[in-house]
Amino acid sequence: MRNYVIKSFIIFAVIYAFVASVILMMFTWYNASFEKDYASDLGYQQHEIYLNNLEMKYSEDYAYFSSLVDSKTLLQLNTDLDSIDSRDIDFVGFYQINDIGIEINGTTYPFKDQVFFEKNYESNLSFLRLDDVLVGIIDDTLYGAFIYQDVIGLIDADKYMVNLLPLHASNSMIIRQNGFILKSYKETSAIILNDYVSSSTTQLFSDYISEGKSGKQIIYIQNDEYLISFTQVKDLPIYYLTFYKMNDLISSFTNVNLYLSAALVSIGIAFLIANLFTFYTSFVRFTDIENARLKIYLNKRLIITMNHKGKIVNYNRVFRKTILNYRKFKRIKDFKSNQLEEASLLFERVKRGYSFTVELDTVDGSSFVMFLPLRMGIHYVLVGDNLTKDDMLLREYESLALLNTNTKLPNYNFYQQYMKELLEKTDFSKQRHVVVGMNLLDFRSINKLVGEKVANETLVEFVSTVKKSLKGFKYEMFNTYVDNFIVVINEVEKMDEVFDWLETLITYLEASTSLAGTTLQLNLRAGIYELINVVSEDLNAEIIFDRVMIALKHANQATTSKYAVYDMTLRDFVSQRQRLESSLIEAIEKREFVMHLQPQLDTNRGRIVSFEALIRWNNPRYNHISPQEFIRLAEENNLIVRIGQIVMEETAKLAKKLEKYHVTIAMNISPVQMIQKGFVNQLKDILDKYQINPHAIALEVTETFMVNSMQLMSEKLKLLQNLGIDIHLDDFGMGYSSLLYLKDLPINMIKIDKSFIDQITTDKYSKVIVNTIVSLSKNIGVDVIAEGVETEAQKQAVNKAGVSIIQGWLISKAVPYEEALLLLDKYNEKPKK
């Protein structure tokens, strides 16, 4: 046996050395002509990626501009310029295009050449100077112009093109078809190329761009070789250009020969060691099996021999004598395991060498037998051992670590093990594998609605439905969390197959479906990650799972699609979120957050009685980020407690400053902060530090959180009331059980949610709800604030319903402290000195 191992080792070593030498020689010969073409293709592929991102950005911006024009008049658009959500578009103005020219500020300026304007500028987006196209106007500013129907919207072209160019495309340029450069990044190499493109006499313009052609060219400038890629932007009279030094492109793989040689040597050494280890292990295993066989026969163990297809080819004498009706077991799937729901999974466990337990009828009654698979050549030998009740209990506990107890699907631990083995397969990179993460939206609500037992049965039938829909695919399914599932689909030919399957499954589940005896509508969301050509990336099960979950989270938040694919765009979005998170941490350290004040006016007395303190991020880079967005991000990343400390501190300072006006300052605190241990003492320390008078500060608590956590929060809120802090119940009317528990809640004020105020003048149901809330509040001695009052009609309606205190843009938006003082001077009598 040892001589056989040594000879085989030497033969494999010689064969490998010969094959490796041939491969290296062929690669060296072929690489000389290949690298330049490959570098050129690589540069053009990168150009197309940046172009696609640019076109996507422009298309979204034009759709947004169109929606503005459809929804508002010109007067509204120009009046609301500052409040328009500009999506990084700096609008200058909106004007009317008529038959002879453009009407600007009431004056029509005729076209210099109407035909020329229509030919060169009347596209969805163009770039122009007004004094180039209009008579009688002096304005040489370069504008971007969105045109929709008969409306032209002018934007700051330079700022817009900064956002339009891809972030990482440093050697990029946007030009007109006549060669005029609209925008470029001025890096060292780009300056040289900028000068090259500035000359309209180059062959590039005379032969290609002026003729409307797209493509790539290799050019020579100052003895350097460059790849220039140029493509006309879809539907626009502009070209997008990128430049790369050929040496930079080629350098990314010029060391391939060296790396390949090193890899071949490393693989060769590993191969030789693996062969030595394999043959040595075979020798040892052979000896072990022989010894084990003798021991098994002496102890009368059950033995089954099975081929590589799962067919049983032999039973030993003990099995035939002990097991009743043993001939019915013709294939491994004929056994029923108490550990696995599907018999098909049994064969997978055997191939991986995992033990399994089955229940068999023996001459002594029903018994549990644990089989241990051993590989012998092309066959598997299953060695069985009878288990006691204690043994069975231990095995069941072990199975809990790998299986979900409800769906009987492999769990996250099993997924990690499976993916590790899949990634280690030699043919993994040659095939397309798709990992799909799925969950059911609002499954917690289903659980509450029908109860845990029916909800669990629903999940079991959901799993069965998914498996039926996957017929024809090679797949593995895992239950990683209660209603979270992972499906790994192997050997996928086209991604369209996966998309078609998902869309069919989602459509089926969203119909009114009878599951577990209950008619339910299941909303499925999915995240997709495609594994193909990833040999250069250091992937593992955790990274793959995280990317699938990122795509799934994106699908859960999306309104237009039920599934999302993890791709470059989504990865950039995640990177942007990570940058925002870093900036948020920095903002906390630098205390960039300030509190603005929105007044609450008592219409009976005509004076401001309180303010709501609203947080704002005082950083020019993030003026476009709404408080709701960065607060949600802070909650997701455990930063909300630190921000909440700033809110409490700054609100206390404002309350002290406004003490002489006898107004209350209400602040919003995240539920995450309120459930923190020591929250009450922390707030008390701040009140003591600034010597805040009783009722000078109020705490706003959302209705949903209050009702769902009443037992937890009730005592805390009573302690806060004892400290002189008023409790306001925010967004009232949006919950489900508020009226039932209202009398038990420790509150001083109710804020009627804005959604009811918005429709109080047009919707009779909203009016009835408001009247009911007011009546109920008066009966239990609680004051009421109407939130979101924006019109005089809404004010009169809430006054008629019995609400005297209002808050909303009709009075004022949230303003800085200095402007709040002006409002107090306007509505309130000046405090006595």
C-alpha positions in Angstrom: 0.0 0.0 0.0 2.8 2.5 0.9 4.6 1.8 -2.4 1.4 2.5 -4.3 1.1 5.8 -2.5 4.7 6.9 -3.4 4.4 5.9 -7.0 1.1 7.7 -7.5 2.6 10.7 -5.8 5.5 10.8 -8.2 3.3 10.3 -11.3 1.0 13.1 -10.4 4.0 15.4 -9.6 5.5 14.8 -13.1 2.2 15.3 -14.9 1.5 18.5 -13.0 5.0 19.9 -13.7 4.6 19.2 -17.5 1.0 20.7 -17.7 2.1 23.8 -15.7 5.1 24.5 -18.0 2.9 24.2 -21.1 0.3 26.5 -19.7 2.9 29.1 -18.7 4.6 29.1 -22.1 1.2 29.4 -23.9 0.2 32.3 -21.7 3.4 34.2 -22.2 3.1 33.9 -26.0 -0.5 34.9 -26.1 -0.3 37.7 -23.5 1.8 39.9 -25.7 -1.0 40.6 -28.2 -3.8 40.2 -25.8 -3.1 42.8 -23.1 -3.6 45.9 -25.2 -7.0 44.7 -26.6 -8.1 43.6 -23.1 -7.0 47.0 -21.6 -9.0 48.8 -24.2 -12.1 46.7 -23.6 -11.7 47.2 -19.8 -11.5 51.0 -20.2 -14.6 51.1 -22.4 -16.6 48.9 -20.0 -15.8 51.4 -17.2 -16.9 54.2 -19.5 -20.2 52.5 -20.2 -20.8 52.0 -16.4 -20.3 55.7 -15.7 -22.4 56.6 -18.8 -25.3 54.5 -17.5 -25.2 56.2 -14.1 -25.2 59.6 -15.8 -28.2 58.8 -18.0 -30.1 57.3 -15.0 -29.4 60.5 -13.0 -30.6 62.7 -15.8 -33.7 60.6 -16.5 -34.8 60.8 -12.9 -34.2 64.5 -12.7 -36.2 65.1 -15.9 -39.1 63.0 -14.6 -39.0 65.0 -11.4 -39.1 68.3 -13.4 -42.1 67.0 -15.5 -44.0 66.1 -12.3 -43.4 69.6 -11.0 -44.8 71.2 -14.2 -47.8 68.8 -14.2 -48.7 69.6 -10.6 -48.1 73.3 -10.3 -48.6 76.6 -12.2 -45.6 78.8 -13.3 -46.5 81.3 -10.5 -46.5 78.5 -7.9 -43.2 77.1 -9.2 -41.4 80.5 -9.1 -43.0 81.4 -5.7 -42.0 78.1 -4.1 -38.4 77.9 -5.6 -36.8 77.7 -2.1 -39.2 75.0 -0.8 -39.0 72.7 -3.9 -37.2 69.4 -3.1 -34.5 70.1 -5.6 -32.7 66.7 -5.7 -29.4 68.5 -6.1 -30.9 70.7 -8.9 -30.4 74.4 -8.3 -33.5 75.9 -10.1 -33.1 79.5 -11.2 -36.6 80.0 -12.6 -39.5 78.6 -14.6 -40.6 80.4 -17.8 -43.1 80.1 -20.7 -42.1 79.2 -24.2 -44.5 80.8 -26.8 -44.6 81.0 -30.6 -42.0 83.8 -30.9 -39.7 83.4 -27.9 -39.5 83.0 -24.1 -41.5 85.0 -21.6 -39.3 86.0 -18.7 -40.7 88.1 -15.8 -43.7 89.3 -18.0 -41.5 90.2 -21.0 -41.3 88.1 -24.1 -37.8 88.0 -25.6 -38.0 86.7 -29.2 -35.7 84.0 -30.6 -32.7 85.1 -32.7 -33.2 82.1 -34.9 -36.3 79.9 -33.9 -35.4 77.1 -36.3 -31.8 77.0 -34.8 -33.2 77.0 -31.3 -35.7 74.1 -32.0 -32.9 72.1 -33.7 -30.2 72.5 -31.1 -31.9 73.3 -27.8 -35.4 71.9 -27.8 -34.6 68.6 -26.2 -35.4 67.3 -22.7 -32.2 68.9 -21.3 -29.8 71.3 -23.0 -27.2 73.9 -22.0 -27.4 77.4 -23.3 -26.7 81.1 -22.7 -29.8 83.3 -23.0 -28.1 86.0 -25.0 -27.1 83.3 -27.6 -30.7 82.5 -28.4 -32.8 85.5 -27.4 -33.0 89.1 -28.7 -32.8 92.0 -26.2 -31.5 90.2 -23.2 -27.9 90.4 -21.8 -27.1 87.3 -19.8 -24.0 85.2 -20.8 -24.5 82.7 -17.8 -24.4 79.1 -18.9 -27.7 77.5 -17.9 -29.0 74.0 -18.0 -32.5 74.0 -19.5 -35.2 71.3 -18.8 -38.0 71.7 -21.4 -41.4 70.0 -20.9 -44.5 70.9 -22.9 -44.2 74.7 -23.1 -42.3 75.3 -19.9 -38.5 75.8 -19.6 -36.8 75.4 -16.3 -33.4 77.0 -16.0 -30.8 75.6 -13.5 -27.3 76.4 -12.5 -25.4 74.4 -15.2 -22.1 74.2 -13.4 -23.4 72.9 -10.1 -25.7 70.5 -11.9 -23.0 69.0 -14.0 -20.8 68.5 -10.8 -23.6 66.2 -9.6 -24.2 64.8 -13.1 -20.7 63.5 -13.6 -20.0 60.2 -11.8 -18.2 60.7 -8.4 -15.2 58.4 -9.2 -14.8 59.2 -12.9 -12.0 61.7 -12.4 -10.9 61.8 -16.1 -14.4 62.6 -17.4 -15.7 65.3 -19.6 -19.1 66.5 -21.0 -19.0 68.3 -24.4 -21.3 69.5 -27.1 -21.3 68.0 -30.5 -19.3 71.0 -31.8 -16.5 70.3 -29.3 -17.5 73.0 -26.7 -16.5 71.7 -23.3 -19.3 72.0 -20.8 -17.6 70.3 -17.8 -14.4 68.3 -17.0 -12.4 67.2 -14.0 -9.0 68.9 -14.0 -6.6 66.3 -12.8 -3.0 66.2 -14.0 -3.6 63.9 -17.0 -7.0 65.4 -17.6 -5.5 68.9 -18.2 -3.4 67.6 -21.1 -6.5 65.8 -22.6 -8.6 68.9 -22.0 -6.2 70.9 -24.2 -6.4 68.1 -26.8 -10.3 68.1 -26.9 -10.4 71.9 -26.9 -9.0 71.8 -30.5 -11.9 71.1 -32.8 -9.5 70.3 -35.6 -8.6 66.9 -34.1 -9.5 63.8 -36.0 -11.8 62.8 -33.1 -14.3 65.6 -34.0 -13.9 65.7 -37.7 -14.4 61.9 -38.2 -16.5 60.8 -35.2 -18.3 63.2 -32.8 -19.4 65.8 -35.4 -20.9 62.9 -37.3 -22.8 61.7 -34.2 -20.8 58.5 -33.8 -19.8 56.7 -30.6 -16.9 54.5 -29.8 -13.3 54.5 -28.6 -9.9 55.5 -29.9 -6.3 55.2 -28.9 -4.5 58.5 -29.2 -0.9 59.8 -28.6 -0.2 62.9 -26.6 3.3 64.0 -25.5 4.6 60.5 -26.2 1.9 58.9 -23.9 -0.7 56.5 -25.2 -4.4 57.2 -24.1 -7.7 55.4 -24.5 -10.5 57.9 -25.2 -14.1 56.6 -25.1 -16.9 58.8 -26.3 -20.7 58.2 -26.4 -23.6 60.5 -27.1 -25.9 60.8 -24.0 -29.2 59.2 -24.8 -31.8 61.7 -26.2 -29.4 64.7 -25.6 -27.2 66.8 -27.9 -24.1 66.2 -25.7 -21.3 63.7 -25.5 -19.7 62.0 -22.5 -15.9 61.3 -22.7 -13.6 59.4 -20.5 -9.8 59.1 -20.7 -7.4 56.5 -19.4 -3.7 56.1 -19.8 -3.1 52.8 -21.4 -0.2 52.1 -19.1 -2.5 52.5 -16.1 -5.0 50.0 -17.6 -2.4 47.5 -18.5 -0.6 47.8 -15.2 -3.6 46.2 -13.4 -2.6 42.9 -15.0 1.0 43.2 -16.3 2.2 41.1 -13.4 -0.1 38.2 -14.3 2.8 36.1 -15.5 4.5 36.5 -12.1 1.3 35.9 -10.2 0.5 32.9 -12.4 3.9 31.4 -11.9 3.6 31.9 -8.1 0.1 30.5 -8.2 1.1 27.5 -10.2 4.0 26.8 -7.8 1.8 27.3 -4.8 -0.9 25.1 -6.3 1.7 22.5 -7.2 3.0 22.3 -3.7 -0.5 22.2 -2.3 -1.4 19.6 -4.9 1.5 17.4 -4.0 0.9 17.7 -0.3 -2.9 17.0 -0.9 -2.0 13.9 -2.9 0.3 12.6 -0.2 -2.2 13.3 2.5 -5.1 11.8 0.4 -3.2 8.6 -0.3 -1.9 8.4 3.3 -5.5 9.0 4.6 -6.8 6.3 2.2 -4.3 3.9 3.6 -5.2 4.8 7.2 -8.9 4.8 6.4 -8.6 1.4 4.7 -7.0 0.0 7.8 -9.6 1.7 10.1 -12.5 0.3 8.0 -11.1 -3.2 8.2 -10.8 -3.0 11.9 -14.2 -1.4 12.3 -15.8 -4.0 10.1 -14.5 -6.7 12.4 -15.7 -4.9 15.5 -19.1 -4.3 13.9 -19.6 -7.9 13.1 -18.6 -8.9 16.6 -21.1 -6.4 18.1 -23.9 -7.3 15.6 -24.3 -3.8 14.0 -26.8 -3.0 11.2 -25.0 -2.4 7.9 -26.4 -1.1 4.6 -24.4 -0.6 1.4 -25.6 2.2 -1.0 -24.3 3.4 -4.4 -23.7 7.0 -5.4 -27.2 7.4 -6.7 -28.9 6.5 -3.4 -29.8 2.9 -4.3 -29.4 0.3 -1.6 -27.3 -2.6 -3.1 -26.8 -4.8 0.0 -27.9 -5.4 3.6 -25.8 -7.4 6.1 -27.1 -10.5 7.8 -27.9 -8.7 11.0 -30.1 -6.1 9.2 -32.0 -8.8 7.4 -32.7 -10.7 10.6 -33.5 -7.7 12.8 -35.6 -5.4 10.5 -39.1 -6.5 9.6 -40.0 -6.2 5.9 -36.5 -5.0 5.1 -37.0 -5.4 1.4 -39.2 -2.3 1.1 -36.1 -0.2 1.7 -34.8 -0.1 -1.9 -33.4 3.5 -1.9 -32.2 5.8 0.9 -35.2 8.1 0.5 -37.5 5.1 1.6 -36.3 5.8 5.2 -38.1 8.4 7.2 -35.9 10.5 9.5 -37.3 12.2 12.6 -34.8 15.0 12.0 -35.7 15.9 8.4 -39.0 16.9 6.8 -38.0 15.7 3.3 -36.4 12.4 2.4 -34.4 14.1 -0.4 -32.4 15.8 2.3 -31.4 12.5 3.7 -29.2 11.7 0.7 -27.5 15.1 1.1 -26.6 14.3 4.7 -25.1 10.9 3.6 -23.0 12.5 0.9 -21.6 15.0 3.4 -20.9 12.3 6.0 -23.5 13.5 8.5 -25.2 11.0 10.8 -29.0 10.6 10.8 -31.6 8.8 12.8 -34.5 6.7 11.5 -37.3 4.8 13.2 -37.5 1.1 12.1 -39.8 -1.8 13.0 -37.7 -4.6 14.5 -38.4 -8.0 15.9 -38.4 -6.4 19.3 -40.7 -3.6 18.4 -40.2 0.0 17.1 -36.6 1.2 17.5 -34.6 4.3 16.7 -31.4 3.6 14.7 -28.6 6.1 14.1 -26.7 5.5 10.9 -23.1 6.8 10.4 -22.1 7.1 6.6 -18.7 5.9 5.5 -17.4 6.4 2.0 -15.8 3.3 0.4 -14.9 3.9 -3.3 -18.0 4.7 -5.2 -20.2 3.3 -2.5 -21.4 4.4 0.9 -21.5 2.1 3.9 -24.2 3.0 6.5 -23.4 1.6 9.9 -26.4 1.5 12.3 -26.6 1.6 16.0 -29.7 1.2 18.2 -30.3 4.3 20.4 -31.8 4.5 23.9 -34.4 7.1 24.8 -31.6 9.2 26.4 -29.6 9.0 23.2 -32.6 10.1 21.2 -33.2 13.1 23.4 -29.5 14.1 23.0 -29.7 13.8 19.2 -32.9 16.0 19.1 -31.0 18.7 21.1 -28.2 18.5 18.6 -30.6 18.8 15.6 -32.0 22.1 17.1 -28.6 23.7 16.3 -29.1 23.1 12.6 -32.9 23.0 12.0 -35.8 25.4 12.5 -38.2 23.6 14.9 -41.3 24.9 13.1 -40.6 24.7 9.4 -38.0 21.9 9.8 -35.8 23.8 7.3 -32.1 24.1 7.9 -31.4 27.3 9.9 -28.7 30.0 9.7 -26.0 27.7 11.2 -26.7 25.1 8.5 -26.6 27.9 5.8 -23.1 29.0 6.9 -21.9 25.4 6.7 -23.5 24.9 3.3 -22.2 28.1 1.8 -18.7 27.3 3.1 -18.8 24.0 1.3 -20.3 25.5 -1.9 -17.6 28.3 -2.1 -14.9 25.7 -1.7 -16.0 23.6 -4.7 -13.6 23.6 -7.6 -16.3 24.3 -10.2 -18.0 27.0 -8.2 -16.8 30.0 -10.2 -17.7 28.3 -13.5 -21.4 28.4 -12.7 -24.0 31.0 -11.8 -25.4 30.7 -8.3 -28.2 33.1 -7.1 -28.9 33.7 -3.4 -32.4 35.0 -2.7 -33.5 36.4 0.7 -37.2 36.5 1.4 -39.5 37.7 4.2 -43.1 38.4 4.7 -44.1 42.0 5.4 -46.0 42.7 8.6 -45.8 39.0 9.7 -45.9 40.2 13.3 -49.4 41.7 12.5 -50.5 38.3 11.1 -49.2 36.7 14.3 -51.3 39.0 16.4 -54.3 38.7 14.2 -54.6 34.9 13.9 -52.4 33.7 16.9 -49.0 32.0 17.1 -50.3 28.5 16.2 -52.0 29.5 13.0 -49.1 31.8 12.1 -46.6 29.0 12.4 -48.9 26.8 10.3 -49.0 29.6 7.7 -45.2 29.6 7.6 -45.1 25.8 7.1 -47.5 26.1 4.2 -45.7 29.1 2.8 -42.5 27.0 2.7 -44.4 24.2 0.9 -45.7 26.7 -1.7 -42.2 28.1 -2.3 -40.7 24.6 -2.7 -43.4 23.7 -5.3 -42.7 26.9 -7.2 -39.0 26.0 -7.3 -39.7 22.8 -9.2 -37.1 22.4 -12.0 -34.4 24.4 -10.1 -31.5 23.0 -8.2 -31.8 24.7 -4.8 -31.4 24.7 -1.1 -33.8 26.5 1.3 -33.0 27.8 4.8 -35.1 29.4 7.5 -32.7 31.9 9.0 -35.2 33.7 11.2 -38.9 33.5 12.1 -40.2 34.8 8.7 -36.8 35.2 7.0 -35.7 32.6 4.4 -32.7 32.1 2.1 -33.0 30.2 -1.1 -29.7 29.3 -2.8 -30.4 28.4 -6.5 -27.5 26.6 -8.2 -26.5 26.3 -11.9 -28.7 29.1 -13.1 -28.6 29.7 -16.9 -30.1 33.2 -17.0 -31.1 35.7 -14.3 -34.5 36.1 -16.1 -35.4 32.6 -14.9 -35.0 33.8 -11.3 -37.0 37.0 -11.9 -39.8 35.2 -13.6 -40.0 32.7 -10.7 -40.1 35.5 -8.1 -42.7 37.5 -9.9 -45.0 34.5 -10.3 -44.6 33.5 -6.6 -45.2 37.1 -5.4 -48.3 37.4 -7.6 -49.7 34.1 -6.3 -49.1 35.0 -2.6 -50.6 38.5 -2.9 -53.9 37.0 -4.1 -56.3 36.2 -1.3 -54.7 32.9 -0.3 -56.1 30.2 2.0 -53.3 29.0 4.2 -53.7 27.0 7.4 -57.5 27.3 7.0 -57.3 31.1 7.1 -57.7 33.4 4.1 -54.7 35.8 4.2 -52.9 38.1 1.8 -49.1 37.5 2.1 -46.8 40.3 0.9 -43.5 38.8 -0.1 -40.3 40.8 -0.5 -37.0 39.5 -1.8 -33.4 40.5 -2.1 -31.2 38.9 -4.8 -27.4 38.5 -5.0 -25.9 36.9 -8.1 -22.7 34.8 -7.6 -20.8 34.6 -10.9 -17.2 35.4 -11.8 -16.3 36.2 -8.2 -13.0 34.3 -7.9 -11.1 37.5 -7.3 -13.3 38.6 -4.4 -12.8 37.3 -0.9 -16.3 36.0 -0.3 -17.7 34.0 2.7 -21.1 33.1 3.9 -21.5 36.1 6.2 -20.6 38.6 3.4 -23.1 37.0 1.0 -25.8 37.0 3.7 -25.2 40.7 4.5 -25.5 41.7 0.8 -28.7 39.7 0.4 -30.1 41.4 3.5 -29.1 44.8 2.2 -31.0 44.1 -1.0 -34.0 42.7 1.0 -34.0 45.8 3.2 -34.1 47.9 0.1 -37.0 45.9 -1.3 -38.9 46.3 2.0 -38.5 50.1 1.8 -39.3 50.4 -2.0 -42.7 51.3 -3.3 -42.3 50.3 -7.0 -40.7 46.9 -6.9 -41.2 43.8 -4.7 -37.6 42.6 -5.0 -34.2 44.3 -5.3 -30.8 43.1 -6.7 -27.6 43.8 -5.0 -25.5 45.6 -7.7 -23.1 48.4 -8.1 -25.8 51.1 -7.6 -27.0 49.5 -4.4 -23.5 49.1 -3.2 -22.9 52.8 -3.8 -26.1 53.6 -2.0 -24.9 51.6 1.0 -21.5 53.4 0.9 -23.3 56.7 0.8 -25.3 55.7 3.9 -22.1 54.7 5.6 -20.6 58.1 4.8 -23.7 59.7 6.2 -23.4 57.6 9.4 -19.8 58.8 9.8 -20.8 62.4 9.3 -23.6 61.9 11.9 -21.1 60.6 14.4 -18.9 63.7 13.7 -21.9 66.0 14.0 -22.6 64.6 17.5 -19.0 65.2 18.5 -19.1 68.8 17.1 -22.6 69.4 18.4 -23.8 70.5 15.0 -27.5 70.0 16.0 -29.7 73.0 16.9 -33.3 73.3 18.0 -35.8 75.3 16.0 -39.1 76.4 17.6 -42.6 76.1 16.1 -45.2 78.2 18.0 -48.5 76.8 19.4 -51.1 79.6 19.5 -54.1 79.9 21.7 -56.6 81.5 19.3 -59.0 82.5 22.1 -56.4 84.7 23.8 -54.4 85.5 20.6 -51.1 84.6 22.3 -48.4 81.9 22.0 -48.6 79.6 24.9 -46.0 77.0 23.9 -43.4 76.0 21.3 -42.4 72.6 19.9 -38.6 72.2 19.8 -37.6 70.5 16.5 -34.1 69.3 15.8 -32.2 70.5 12.8 -28.7 69.5 11.4 -26.7 72.7 11.0 -24.4 71.6 8.3 -24.5 73.0 4.7 -23.6 69.6 3.2 -26.7 68.0 4.7 -29.4 70.8 4.5 -31.3 68.5 2.1 -31.4 65.7 4.6 -34.7 65.8 6.5 -34.7 65.3 10.3 -36.9 62.2 9.9 -34.1 60.6 7.7 -31.2 61.2 10.0 -33.2 60.4 13.1 -34.1 57.0 11.5 -30.5 56.4 10.6 -29.4 57.3 14.2 -32.0 54.8 15.6 -30.7 52.1 13.3 -27.1 52.7 14.4 -27.6 53.2 18.1 -26.7 56.9 17.9 -30.2 58.2 18.9 -29.4 58.2 22.7 -26.5 60.6 22.2 -28.6 62.8 19.9 -31.4 62.7 22.5 -29.0 64.0 25.2 -28.3 67.0 22.9 -32.0 67.6 22.4 -32.7 67.5 26.2 -29.8 69.8 26.9 -30.5 72.4 24.2 -34.3 72.4 25.0 -33.6 73.1 28.6 -31.4 76.1 27.6 -34.2 77.5 25.5 -36.7 76.9 28.2 -34.5 78.9 30.6 -34.1 81.7 28.1 -37.9 82.0 27.5 -38.8 81.7 31.2 -39.9 85.3 31.4 -42.5 84.7 28.6 -44.2 81.9 30.6 -44.4 79.5 27.6 -43.9 75.8 27.6 -41.2 74.1 25.4 -42.2 70.6 24.1 -39.5 68.3 23.0 -39.6 65.0 21.1 -37.6 62.1 22.6 -37.1 58.8 20.8 -38.8 55.7 22.4 -35.3 54.1 22.3 -34.0 56.8 24.7 -37.0 56.7 27.0 -36.7 53.0 27.7 -33.0 53.5 28.7 -32.2 52.8 32.3 -31.7 56.0 34.3 -33.6 58.2 31.7 -35.8 59.9 34.4 -32.7 60.7 36.6 -30.8 62.0 33.6 -33.7 64.4 32.7 -34.0 65.5 36.4 -30.3 66.3 36.5 -30.7 68.6 33.4 -33.7 70.3 35.0 -31.8 70.9 38.2 -28.7 72.1 36.3 -30.7 74.9 34.6 -33.2 75.4 37.4 -36.2 74.9 35.1 -39.6 76.0 36.5 -42.4 73.4 36.7 -44.4 73.1 33.4 -41.8 74.9 31.4 -40.9 71.7 29.6 -43.2 69.1 28.0 -42.4 65.7 26.7 -44.1 64.5 23.4 -44.7 60.8 23.3 -46.1 59.1 20.2 -49.5 57.4 20.6 -48.5 54.1 19.1 -45.4 53.7 21.4 -47.4 54.8 24.4 -50.2 52.3 23.9 -48.0 49.4 23.0 -45.7 50.0 26.0 -48.2 51.4 28.5 -47.2 49.1 31.4 -43.5 49.9 30.8 -43.9 53.7 30.3 -46.7 54.5 32.7 -44.6 54.6 35.8 -41.8 56.5 34.1 -44.2 59.2 32.8 -45.8 59.6 36.3 -42.4 60.2 37.8 -41.7 62.8 35.1 -45.0 64.5 35.8 -44.0 64.7 39.5 -40.9 66.5 38.4 -43.1 69.2 36.7 -42.8 67.9 33.2 -46.0 67.9 31.1 -46.8 64.9 28.9 -48.2 65.4 25.4 -49.6 62.5 23.5 -48.4 63.1 19.9 -50.0 62.0 16.6 -53.2 61.1 18.3 -55.8 59.1 16.3 -53.2 57.0 14.3 -53.3 54.1 16.7 -55.8 51.3 17.2 -56.5 51.1 20.9 -56.0 54.7 22.2 -59.6 55.4 23.2 -59.7 52.2 25.2 -56.7 53.1 27.3 -56.9 56.9 27.2 -58.3 57.3 30.7 -55.3 55.3 32.2 -52.6 57.2 30.4 -50.6 59.9 32.5 -51.0 62.8 30.0 -51.7 66.5 30.1 -52.2 67.3 26.4 -53.4 65.5 23.2 -52.1 66.5 19.8 -54.6 65.6 17.0 -52.6 64.1 14.1 -52.0 66.3 11.0 -53.7 63.8 8.7 -57.1 64.5 10.2 -56.6 68.3 10.1 -55.6 68.1 6.4 -59.0 66.8 5.5 -61.2 68.4 8.2 -62.8 70.8 5.7 -63.4 68.2 3.0 -63.9 64.8 4.7 -66.9 64.4 7.0 -65.2 61.4 8.7 -62.1 63.4 9.7 -64.5 66.1 11.1 -66.3 63.5 13.2 -63.1 62.0 14.5 -61.8 65.4 15.5 -65.1 66.2 17.3 -65.0 62.8 19.1 -61.4 63.4 20.3 -62.2 66.9 21.5 -65.3 65.7 23.4 -63.5 62.8 24.9 -60.5 65.0 26.0 -62.8 67.5 27.7 -64.5 64.7 29.6 -61.2 63.4 31.1 -59.8 66.9 31.6 -57.1 66.9 29.0 -56.2 69.9 26.7 -56.0 69.5 22.9 -53.7 70.9 20.3 -54.5 70.8 16.5 -51.3 70.0 14.6 -50.6 71.0 11.0 -53.1 73.9 10.6 -52.1 75.5 7.3 -55.2 77.4 6.2 -57.7 79.9 7.7 -60.5 77.4 6.9 -58.8 74.7 8.9 -58.3 77.1 11.8 -62.0 78.0 11.8 -63.0 74.3 11.6 -60.9 73.2 14.6 -62.1 76.3 16.5 -65.7 75.2 15.8 -64.9 71.7 17.0 -63.7 73.2 20.3 -59.9 73.3 19.8 -58.4 76.7 20.7 -54.6 75.8 20.5 -53.3 75.4 17.0 -49.8 74.6 15.5 -48.9 74.8 11.9 -47.6 76.9 9.0 -50.6 79.2 9.2 -48.9 80.7 12.3 -45.2 79.9 11.5 -42.9 77.2 10.5 -40.2 76.1 12.9 -37.7 79.0 13.3 -34.5 79.7 15.1 -34.5 81.2 18.6 -34.1 84.8 17.4 -37.1 84.6 15.1 -39.1 82.9 17.9 -38.6 86.1 20.0 -40.0 88.2 17.1 -43.1 86.0 17.1 -43.5 86.4 20.8 -43.2 90.2 20.4 -45.9 90.0 17.7 -48.5 87.9 19.6 -47.7 88.3 23.3 -47.4 91.2 25.6 -43.8 92.1 26.4 -42.7 90.6 29.7 -42.2 92.9 32.7 -38.6 93.6 33.5 
